[in-house]
Amino acid sequence: MDSAPARHTGQGGTGPAGGSTGTTGTSTAPAGTGTTSLRRSVTAIHPPRGPKADQARPAARPHRVRRRDGVAALLGADALAVVVTTAAVPGLEPALWAAAPLALLLAGLHAQAGLYRPRLAPSALLELPALAGRAAVLWCGAAAVTAAVAPHTPLSWGVLLSAVVLQVALACAGRGFVNQVRRRTRARRPASALVVGPGAGASAVAAALHGRPEYGLRPVGLADPAVRSSGADAAAGVPVLATHEDIRRAVIQNSVRHAVFTRPPEADERTASLVRLFHDHGCRLWLADPAGTAKVTGMRVAEPADQLWGYAVQPLLPRPARPLERYAKRAIDSLLASLALLAAAPVMGACALVVRLSDGPGVIFRQERVGLYGRPFTLLKFRTLRADAHESATRWTVAGDCRMSPVGSFLRKSSLDELPQLWNVVRGDMSLVGPRPERPFFVAKFSSVHPGYEARHRMPVGITGLAQINGLRGDTSIEDRARFDNHYIDTWSLWQDLWILARTAASFFRFRLGGS
C-alpha cells in the first residue's frame, strides 16, 4: 500500500506547483498604464534557509488568523437595534421578553443575506434594502407569534411599521459607525497582501491598493507564475514572484493575510494551484476584475459585488474548515480503532505467531513516516521481509521483492500487515481514512517532482484512503495518488470517510472470499 515504482518519479517533467520550469512569458511591468510606482518599502524575499534540499520540508500549519473585519461589532450593532426598538416603540411591550430570540433570528437572516461577509468598501446605505426587507420579515413573524401566544394583545400595523422603520434607522446608523471605525483602523494598520495575475492589470490593482489605504491592504508582491523568473522586474514598485516556492516564502515572511486575484483562479492551472497555498496559510481570497468580465465557476462568489477604487471586487469563499466535524472525525477514529483492535486481537496474535515462527524474532516493524503538517512519527507494521533483510528508508519495496518471505507476501497482499497501525490511530498519529504516509526521503523527492504532493499533509494520514479504494496502491502512479488525495481533502466530509471505510472493508472481504 505504501510503495510505488521508481518509473513514476520522473513523470511530467515539471517542478513544484506554480513553478516556472518550461514556461514562457514576459515581464509584468506595465508600459504606459499611468499607474505610479509604489514608494512603500517591501520586505525582501530571501533564499530558503534550514534543512538541506534532500530532506523533507514540513508543510506549514495553517494559521488561525485573527480577522479584523468587525463581524462581532456588526452583530452587536444589529442586536442593539433590536433591543432598543423593542423597548422604545409603544405597543411592543408583549414582545419585550423575546428581544434576545429576535436578535438571534435577525443575525441568521442577515447572515443568509451575506451582510456579515467581508467587504473592502462596506456601505450601510447600500445595504439598506436588505436591512429593510429582513426587518419586515422579523417583525411580521414576531406579530404572528404574539397573536398566537397572546391573542388579546395583538400588534397593530402602526406599531409594526414604527418598529421596522426605527430598527432600520438604528441598524444603518450602527453599521455606518462600525464601518467608519473599520476604515480608520485599516488605514492605520493595513494587512499584507499579494496581487495574483498577469501584466498591467495586476500592477494597476496593486497601485490602487497602495494609493487608497482605507481598503486596509498593503501590496508586498505580484504573484505571476507566467513570467520566467522571480524578481527580475519590479512591477508597480513591488517584486514579481514567479515560482511556487518564492510565493510560499513571501506569504510566510511577510505574514500575508490577503490574496487579490485579477482573474478567476481557474483561468490557469498555475494560478489555480495557488488557491490551496493561500488557503492553507489562512489567507483571505479576493477577485478584483480590472476588465469587468471575470466569471468564477469553481468557488463561491459572495453577493452583492464590492468595489476597489472602481474595480469590481468580490471575496472568494472556499469550503469552510468545519472544526466540529474534524473533532468528530478524531472521536470516531479513536472509537472505531479501539473496537477494531479488540476485535482483531485474535487475528493479530495469529499473524504475530506466524511471523515469529516463519521469519524469526522481530515481529513488529517500525519506520519513520511523515504525518500531519509534515511532522514525523513512527509507523507500526508486521514485518514482511526476512529477518536478514533490511528495509531501507530510500529503497522501494515492490511486489515480488526477493527479500520478502512467503508469509510476508501474504500479509502484504491481504493488508493484514497494516493492522498494527490501528494503534497509531488510537495514539493520534494517523486517522482511519486519509492520504497514505510516506518516508521522509520520498516525501522530499515527490514534492519536488509532482505538483500538489506536499499539500497531502493538510489532513491526518490514514490507513486507507480514496486513492487506495481506486486501486492506487503498490506499484502505481504517485502523481495519480496525489491527485486523488488532494481531491479527498478538498471534498472531505464524515460521510465520505464512512463510504471509504465501507469500500475498504468490501474489498478486503472480496480478497478473502476469492482467495487471491
Phi and psi in degrees as a GROMACS rama.xvg file:
@    title "Ramachandran Plot"
@    xaxis  label "Phi"
@    yaxis  label "Psi"
@TYPE xy
-103.97  -15.8384  ASP-2
-100.54  160.605  SER-3
-150.464  160.929  ALA-4
-77.6382  148.596  PRO-5
-66.4353  -21.9966  ALA-6
-68.5753  -15.7379  ARG-7
-88.5929  -13.6742  HIS-8
-72.9035  -15.8328  THR-9
-109.171  10.1854  GLY-10
-70.8672  152.547  GLN-11
92.8404  -39.5066  GLY-12
65.7582  25.4065  GLY-13
-121.529  160.416  THR-14
-86.9725  -162.708  GLY-15
-60.2906  162.145  PRO-16
-54.2506  133.56  ALA-17
82.9467  1.78946  GLY-18
-71.2455  169.015  GLY-19
-103.227  9.86975  SER-20
-63.2617  121.87  THR-21
74.1959  8.09555  GLY-22
-93.0141  160.681  THR-23
-124.753  158.158  THR-24
169.998  179.16  GLY-25
-127.69  169.198  THR-26
-64.5093  147.449  SER-27
-91.4586  5.3363  THR-28
-63.9324  123.84  ALA-29
-75.1989  147.143  PRO-30
-114.825  113.997  ALA-31
71.0205  29.8325  GLY-32
-83.9288  -15.3992  THR-33
84.9058  -0.185215  GLY-34
-86.4301  145.774  THR-35
-89.4394  150.386  THR-36
-69.1812  147.085  SER-37
-76.9234  131.314  LEU-38
-99.0317  -8.42133  ARG-39
-72.8602  139.242  ARG-40
-68.8119  148.761  SER-41
-122.637  137.318  VAL-42
-61.9687  132.985  THR-43
-68.5354  150.341  ALA-44
-97.6654  110.31  ILE-45
-92.4676  157.3  HIS-46
-66.339  156.661  PRO-47
-65.9695  146.084  PRO-48
-128.318  158.986  ARG-49
119.178  -129.498  GLY-50
-63.938  156.686  PRO-51
-68.5049  162.68  LYS-52
-64.2581  -28.9584  ALA-53
-88.2197  7.13837  ASP-54
-102.31  154.444  GLN-55
-70.0458  131.208  ALA-56
-96.6599  120.509  ARG-57
-59.3097  137.639  PRO-58
-68.6479  143.592  ALA-59
-71.6306  133.695  ALA-60
-76.232  133.466  ARG-61
-57.1909  138.178  PRO-62
-82.9453  145.83  HIS-63
-87.7475  95.8189  ARG-64
-78.7395  132.273  VAL-65
-86.9532  105.698  ARG-66
-74.6308  139.972  ARG-67
-112.847  51.7909  ARG-68
-104.311  3.56522  ASP-69
69.0591  25.2432  GLY-70
-63.057  -43.9491  VAL-71
-61.8517  -38.554  ALA-72
-66.5758  -39.0355  ALA-73
-66.0703  -41.001  LEU-74
-60.1788  -42.4463  LEU-75
-62.9266  -41.1408  GLY-76
-63.8444  -42.3545  ALA-77
-66.9457  -42.416  ASP-78
-64.6448  -41.3123  ALA-79
-62.9525  -37.2288  LEU-80
-62.7744  -39.9434  ALA-81
-66.5198  -45.8075  VAL-82
-64.2224  -45.718  VAL-83
-64.3888  -40.9376  VAL-84
-62.0605  -44.3751  THR-85
-62.7747  -36.7314  THR-86
-82.6957  -26.6102  ALA-87
-92.9243  -30.6821  ALA-88
-81.5222  121.428  VAL-89
-63.5941  136.513  PRO-90
100.667  -8.91572  GLY-91
-94.5535  10.9808  LEU-92
-56.8072  -37.2403  GLU-93
-62.4418  -25.3286  PRO-94
-94.9128  1.26358  ALA-95
-63.237  -34.0771  LEU-96
-67.2209  -20.4243  TRP-97
-101.402  19.5453  ALA-98
-62.2269  -43.9787  ALA-99
-65.4247  -47.7989  ALA-100
-60.507  -36.5219  PRO-101
-64.7483  -38.6324  LEU-102
-63.9338  -41.2154  ALA-103
-65.5191  -41.5881  LEU-104
-62.961  -41.7662  LEU-105
-64.5695  -38.5342  LEU-106
-61.0893  -40.2463  ALA-107
-64.5112  -40.3977  GLY-108
-64.2144  -41.9724  LEU-109
-67.5757  -38.4698  HIS-110
-64.1517  -39.1941  ALA-111
-64.3855  -31.1524  GLN-112
-85.3436  -1.25952  ALA-113
78.8466  20.5516  GLY-114
-79.6792  -4.20253  LEU-115
-112.228  6.72315  TYR-116
-71.9674  156.15  ARG-117
-64.8205  143.275  PRO-118
-137.199  140.747  ARG-119
-83.9661  -32.9104  LEU-120
-132.914  70.5998  ALA-121
-70.8103  147.662  PRO-122
-142.168  121.675  SER-123
-67.0939  -33.3306  ALA-124
-68.8268  -36.2411  LEU-125
-67.435  -25.9051  LEU-126
-85.9152  -1.81881  GLU-127
-55.9332  -46.3069  LEU-128
-59.5193  -42.1916  PRO-129
-66.3143  -39.539  ALA-130
-64.1022  -42.7998  LEU-131
-66.1004  -42.9763  ALA-132
-62.7269  -43.2643  GLY-133
-70.1767  -33.9343  ARG-134
-64.9187  -39.7542  ALA-135
-64.6771  -43.066  ALA-136
-62.0278  -41.9211  VAL-137
-61.7004  -49.7048  LEU-138
-77.483  -28.5282  TRP-139
-66.5587  -39.5218  CYS-140
-64.2162  -40.3911  GLY-141
-62.9487  -38.5187  ALA-142
-65.2148  -38.3099  ALA-143
-66.687  -42.4883  ALA-144
-65.8832  -41.4263  VAL-145
-62.771  -40.5374  THR-146
-64.6436  -33.0045  ALA-147
-77.3524  -37.4494  ALA-148
-82.6091  -43.3218  VAL-149
-129.489  78.1691  ALA-150
-65.1872  -19.2005  PRO-151
-78.4681  -12.5732  HIS-152
-129.433  66.4554  THR-153
-73.2676  158.459  PRO-154
-88.7949  127.582  LEU-155
-77.652  165.599  SER-156
-63.9476  -35.6684  TRP-157
-64.1286  -41.5521  GLY-158
-63.9655  -43.5964  VAL-159
-61.927  -44.2619  LEU-160
-63.2661  -42.1417  LEU-161
-63.1487  -39.8381  SER-162
-64.8868  -43.3414  ALA-163
-64.5017  -46.306  VAL-164
-63.5183  -46.7524  VAL-165
-65.3195  -42.0377  LEU-166
-65.2391  -41.8238  GLN-167
-62.108  -42.2005  VAL-168
-63.7461  -45.6744  ALA-169
-65.738  -40.0722  LEU-170
-64.8504  -42.4947  ALA-171
-62.5149  -43.3587  CYS-172
-64.7698  -46.0572  ALA-173
-63.5706  -44.3173  GLY-174
-66.0894  -37.7443  ARG-175
-62.4579  -40.7497  GLY-176
-64.1109  -43.9167  PHE-177
-61.938  -43.58  VAL-178
-63.0546  -38.6452  ASN-179
-65.5453  -42.4012  GLN-180
-63.1942  -40.7083  VAL-181
-63.055  -41.9852  ARG-182
-62.0117  -41.8203  ARG-183
-67.731  -39.9403  ARG-184
-65.0882  -41.4441  THR-185
-63.7513  -40.3741  ARG-186
-65.1539  -34.7135  ALA-187
-77.5814  -36.2973  ARG-188
-130.446  72.7897  ARG-189
-68.9404  149.608  PRO-190
-92.8064  146.224  ALA-191
-68.4073  143.173  SER-192
-143.368  149.706  ALA-193
-110.455  137.585  LEU-194
-100.353  124.324  VAL-195
-112.095  118.434  VAL-196
157.846  169.516  GLY-197
-93.9677  154.071  PRO-198
65.8589  -153.336  GLY-199
-67.0458  -29.0003  ALA-200
-61.4771  -44.7799  GLY-201
-65.5264  -38.5553  ALA-202
-64.7985  -37.9315  SER-203
-66.8953  -40.6745  ALA-204
-65.2674  -42.1648  VAL-205
-62.1705  -41.8719  ALA-206
-64.5326  -36.792  ALA-207
-66.4469  -40.0669  ALA-208
-63.6521  -40.5136  LEU-209
-69.7313  -37.4963  HIS-210
-77.6318  -17.9127  GLY-211
-122.774  83.5055  ARG-212
-65.538  -15.1855  PRO-213
-67.6974  -15.4756  GLU-214
-74.3426  -16.6167  TYR-215
78.6133  16.5033  GLY-216
-120.868  125.928  LEU-217
-109.313  109.673  ARG-218
-68.3233  129.77  PRO-219
-116.71  -0.131191  VAL-220
177.396  158.339  GLY-221
-110.871  119.394  LEU-222
-95.1406  109.837  ALA-223
-133.718  91.628  ASP-224
-64.7587  -7.63732  PRO-225
-82.1458  -16.9734  ALA-226
-79.1776  164.242  VAL-227
-81.7008  -31.1447  ARG-228
-146.462  153.642  SER-229
-84.5587  138.83  SER-230
72.9812  3.2494  GLY-231
-67.0513  -38.7615  ALA-232
-131.179  136.177  ASP-233
-94.9561  123.329  ALA-234
-105.024  132.241  ALA-235
56.6566  28.0194  ALA-236
81.5049  4.21027  GLY-237
-123.699  155.147  VAL-238
-67.3383  147.684  PRO-239
-94.5488  125.279  VAL-240
-109.885  124.096  LEU-241
-106.419  -40.9434  ALA-242
-89.3799  154.539  THR-243
-59.7597  -38.7356  HIS-244
-67.189  -41.912  GLU-245
-65.0555  -37.9008  ASP-246
-66.982  -43.6439  ILE-247
-60.9963  -41.9983  ARG-248
-65.5477  -38.5172  ARG-249
-64.9015  -38.8062  ALA-250
-61.4929  -42.228  VAL-251
-73.4253  -47.81  ILE-252
-70.5553  -31.5152  GLN-253
-98.6785  5.43924  ASN-254
49.752  50.0381  SER-255
-67.2265  131.898  VAL-256
-120.785  -4.25752  ARG-257
-139.945  141.122  HIS-258
-127.602  122.834  ALA-259
-107.532  110.605  VAL-260
-86.966  138.003  PHE-261
-98.6706  -0.118538  THR-262
-152.819  161.248  ARG-263
-54.7735  137.962  PRO-264
-57.2379  -29.3758  PRO-265
-77.191  -4.29038  GLU-266
-65.0697  -23.6655  ALA-267
-147.835  137.857  ASP-268
-64.1673  -26.3284  GLU-269
-73.5828  -37.8717  ARG-270
-75.4393  -30.5986  THR-271
-63.1651  -34.9263  ALA-272
-68.0485  -21.652  SER-273
-75.1655  -22.938  LEU-274
-57.8891  -45.2117  VAL-275
-65.2552  -39.198  ARG-276
-60.1673  -49.9185  LEU-277
-64.9597  -41.2856  PHE-278
-63.3421  -41.3661  HIS-279
-65.7951  -24.9875  ASP-280
-98.4658  14.3668  HIS-281
76.189  21.6887  GLY-282
-82.7707  146.761  CYS-283
-91.2095  136.869  ARG-284
-106.652  138.334  LEU-285
-130.075  153.321  TRP-286
-119.349  109.413  LEU-287
-107.96  116.098  ALA-288
-105.814  98.6191  ASP-289
-60.9515  -32.6213  PRO-290
-85.449  -16.8338  ALA-291
74.3931  20.3505  GLY-292
-123.953  4.49644  THR-293
-72.7924  143.581  ALA-294
-132.545  139.141  LYS-295
-113.837  129.939  VAL-296
-110.407  -26.3409  THR-297
-93.7842  -10.815  GLY-298
-132.81  154.298  MET-299
-74.8934  135.449  ARG-300
-111.845  125.561  VAL-301
-72.7639  144.374  ALA-302
-120.158  149.326  GLU-303
-79.873  170.694  PRO-304
-69.5404  148.699  ALA-305
-109.228  179.47  ASP-306
-142.472  149.086  GLN-307
-126.535  95.3734  LEU-308
49.1522  46.5495  TRP-309
93.4148  -16.5983  GLY-310
-85.192  132.792  TYR-311
-64.9225  129.121  ALA-312
-139.157  138.378  VAL-313
-141.33  144.095  GLN-314
-73.9794  137.957  PRO-315
-93.521  126.583  LEU-316
-112.357  99.8823  LEU-317
-73.5319  175.917  PRO-318
-58.6714  137.362  ARG-319
-65.7302  158.459  PRO-320
-72.1557  -26.1252  ALA-321
50.8806  63.8715  ARG-322
-61.1727  -33.1399  PRO-323
-63.9678  -39.1604  LEU-324
-68.1209  -32.7026  GLU-325
-70.3276  -37.3667  ARG-326
-63.6358  -39.0925  TYR-327
-64.5709  -37.0425  ALA-328
-60.5129  -44.3664  LYS-329
-65.1288  -40.3088  ARG-330
-64.663  -42.037  ALA-331
-65.097  -40.8618  ILE-332
-57.9507  -48.4461  ASP-333
-62.4683  -44.3217  SER-334
-65.8193  -51.2038  LEU-335
-66.9047  -39.067  LEU-336
-65.5507  -39.2668  ALA-337
-64.5821  -44.6658  SER-338
-64.7593  -39.0117  LEU-339
-66.4892  -35.9326  ALA-340
-62.0859  -42.7312  LEU-341
-66.3216  -43.4468  LEU-342
-68.8831  -35.0403  ALA-343
-90.3058  1.57151  ALA-344
-55.7605  -45.2894  ALA-345
-61.6198  -41.4251  PRO-346
-65.0953  -43.0341  VAL-347
-65.0712  -39.0175  MET-348
-62.622  -41.4262  GLY-349
-64.7309  -41.9249  ALA-350
-61.9206  -43.9969  CYS-351
-62.8008  -40.9573  ALA-352
-65.0399  -43.3778  LEU-353
-64.6749  -43.3433  VAL-354
-62.6834  -40.8819  VAL-355
-66.007  -43.4658  ARG-356
-72.0124  -34.8234  LEU-357
-84.496  -42.4932  SER-358
-118.966  3.92192  ASP-359
92.1796  -172.597  GLY-360
-67.6717  164.585  PRO-361
90.7557  62.5194  GLY-362
-72.0914  -42.0381  VAL-363
-93.5207  131.564  ILE-364
-103.491  130.734  PHE-365
-116.903  136.586  ARG-366
-150.217  143.243  GLN-367
-75.604  130.377  GLU-368
-129.261  166.484  ARG-369
-103.477  126.704  VAL-370
-113.428  -146.652  GLY-371
-58.4834  132.294  LEU-372
57.9218  25.327  TYR-373
80.5288  10.4209  GLY-374
-78.5169  133.686  ARG-375
-78.218  151.922  PRO-376
-150.026  167.332  PHE-377
-96.8991  115.436  THR-378
-90.0836  140.454  LEU-379
-109.231  135.773  LEU-380
-148.242  160.789  LYS-381
-73.3293  138.579  PHE-382
-66.6223  131.62  ARG-383
-114.987  -9.45219  THR-384
-96.5467  157.925  LEU-385
-62.9445  158.64  ARG-386
-61.6933  -29.7606  ALA-387
-88.3551  1.2347  ASP-388
-96.9093  150.369  ALA-389
-121.641  123.843  HIS-390
-87.9115  108.748  GLU-391
-75.0959  151.733  SER-392
-75.8416  -8.01982  ALA-393
-124.936  18.8872  THR-394
-128.886  135.441  ARG-395
-70.2464  147.987  TRP-396
-116.688  111.285  THR-397
-116.006  170.621  VAL-398
-60.4808  139.592  ALA-399
84.0608  9.09252  GLY-400
-60.5264  128.671  ASP-401
-67.2121  -16.8922  CYS-402
-79.5362  -10.369  ARG-403
-87.2084  131.776  MET-404
-78.2034  162.659  SER-405
-58.144  -39.8834  PRO-406
-64.1429  -43.9771  VAL-407
-63.1241  -37.9141  GLY-408
-62.9918  -41.5969  SER-409
-65.038  -44.3371  PHE-410
-61.3615  -39.1396  LEU-411
-73.3272  -40.2744  ARG-412
-65.1833  -35.6872  LYS-413
-87.9806  -5.4151  SER-414
66.8805  13.0267  SER-415
-68.4378  -21.4737  LEU-416
-67.5273  -14.5951  ASP-417
-84.6463  -9.91978  GLU-418
-57.3808  -39.3828  LEU-419
-59.7985  -17.1715  PRO-420
-68.5236  -13.2612  GLN-421
-59.1616  -31.6972  LEU-422
-69.6092  -35.3435  TRP-423
-60.4368  -36.4027  ASN-424
-68.2025  -44.1752  VAL-425
-61.0206  -39.4  VAL-426
-71.0126  -19.5929  ARG-427
97.1434  2.96673  GLY-428
-70.1985  -31.7961  ASP-429
-136.076  173.929  MET-430
-119.994  164.912  SER-431
-65.4847  -37.6632  LEU-432
-123.921  131.371  VAL-433
166.777  176.18  GLY-434
-60.9941  141.866  PRO-435
-68.7634  136.294  ARG-436
-76.2433  151.306  PRO-437
-129.145  166.87  GLU-438
-72.1811  149.267  ARG-439
-55.2448  -39.5892  PRO-440
-59.2961  -44.6917  PHE-441
-77.8959  -27.4162  PHE-442
-62.0745  -45.5695  VAL-443
-64.2431  -40.0144  ALA-444
-67.2417  -48.7573  LYS-445
-69.531  -32.4675  PHE-446
-64.2099  -30.4377  SER-447
-84.942  -11.4399  SER-448
-111.009  -42.004  VAL-449
-108.142  117.197  HIS-450
-58.8994  133.806  PRO-451
88.5867  -4.6675  GLY-452
-65.7458  -41.3658  TYR-453
-65.1417  -27.1116  GLU-454
-69.3302  -11.3581  ALA-455
-61.9072  -22.127  ARG-456
-86.2884  14.8125  HIS-457
-75.0014  -20.0555  ARG-458
-120.659  155.134  MET-459
-58.1966  140.414  PRO-460
-69.5514  160.473  VAL-461
-137.109  170.015  GLY-462
-74.0625  -39.214  ILE-463
-133.802  168.576  THR-464
-163.166  -178.179  GLY-465
-63.28  -37.0193  LEU-466
-64.8825  -40.1497  ALA-467
-68.9789  -39.4029  GLN-468
-73.4736  -12.5727  ILE-469
-97.702  16.0647  ASN-470
86.3399  5.78318  GLY-471
-90.3198  78.4786  LEU-472
-145.579  155.319  ARG-473
72.0428  -127.058  GLY-474
-86.8594  68.4917  ASP-475
-132.901  174.313  THR-476
-72.6247  128.695  SER-477
-67.769  -38.3085  ILE-478
-62.3765  -41.66  GLU-479
-65.3746  -40.7937  ASP-480
-59.6536  -46.6878  ARG-481
-60.7214  -39.3533  ALA-482
-65.592  -43.8678  ARG-483
-64.7404  -41.7311  PHE-484
-63.8111  -43.4294  ASP-485
-69.2608  -33.1034  ASN-486
-65.4668  -39.8808  HIS-487
-60.1147  -43.559  TYR-488
-67.0905  -43.2922  ILE-489
-67.3944  -26.2322  ASP-490
-114.736  24.5026  THR-491
-63.2827  142.168  TRP-492
-157.29  159.943  SER-493
-62.294  -37.5723  LEU-494
-64.3438  -38.6444  TRP-495
-63.357  -38.1176  GLN-496
-60.8089  -45.7044  ASP-497
-64.7283  -36.8664  LEU-498
-64.6166  -42.0277  TRP-499
-65.8628  -40.4062  ILE-500
-63.0515  -40.705  LEU-501
-65.1283  -42.1164  ALA-502
-63.5939  -38.6161  ARG-503
-65.1888  -45.114  THR-504
-62.539  -40.3449  ALA-505
-64.4889  -40.748  ALA-506
-67.2151  -35.0501  SER-507
-65.7696  -44.3049  PHE-508
-69.8646  -31.7612  PHE-509
-62.8428  -39.2217  ARG-510
-64.1323  -43.9371  PHE-511
-65.4125  -43.145  ARG-512
-72.8827  -34.3457  LEU-513
-79.1407  -19.2599  GLY-514
68.5946  21.0177  GLY-515
